[in-house]
Amino acid sequence: MTTRLLLIADTHVPKRARHLPEAVRRAASEVDLVVHAGDWVTVAVLDELSGLAPVLGVWGNNDGADLRTRLPEVARAEVEGLRLAVVHETGAAAGREGRMDAAFPDVDLLIFGHSHIPWDTTTAAGMRLLNPGSPTDRRRQPACTMMMLTLADGAVREATFVEVARG
C-alpha cells in the first residue's frame, strides 16, 4: 500500500496570510494525511484542514491556548511501517542531526518546522529529518514551500518540495 502525505508548517494565518493558499487546500484534499508542524496561529486552519483530510499536528511557539488544548507538543504515529514524530522546534541547524538522534531514538522520520527553511537530511542513525518550509511566509527563502511525501513498504519512496504561490 502507498500513503501520500502533505507536510506543512508555519502557516501563520491570519498574520502572514489571510487564509491558506489554494495550492495547500488542493493538496490537502488529495492526500491520505496532512502533517502540520506547528505555528497555525488560528484554530480555523486546523478545522479547515481536518475537513479535507486526517491531520497529525503539533502546536508551535506562536500558537495560543486554543490550539495547545487540541494538539500535543510532540505527535507520533506509525504510517506504512515508519515511525513518525512531529515537533515544532529542533533548535539550531548546527548539530541538529545528533540532537535529534538523541531525543528521538525510536523514530524513522521526524517532521519539524519553526525556521521556515526547507530541510531534508538523514542523521547518522538513519532518521530522516524533514522541514517543509512555510507555504505563507518565505522569510529569507526564495519561495514559500510545502512538501509532498509518499510512503510505502516501510520507506520514503518520494519526498518533493513544492513551491507555493501566496496569491
Buried (B, 14 or more C-beta within 10 A) or exposed (E): EEBBBBBBBBBBBEEBBEBBBEBBBEBBEEBBBBBBBBBBBBBBBBEBBBEBBEBBBBBBEBBEEBBEEBBEEEBBBEBBEBBBBBBBBBEEEEEBBEBBBEBBEEBBBBBBBBBBBBBBEEBEBEBBBBBBBBBBBBEEBEBBBBBBBBBBEEEBEEBEBBBBEBE
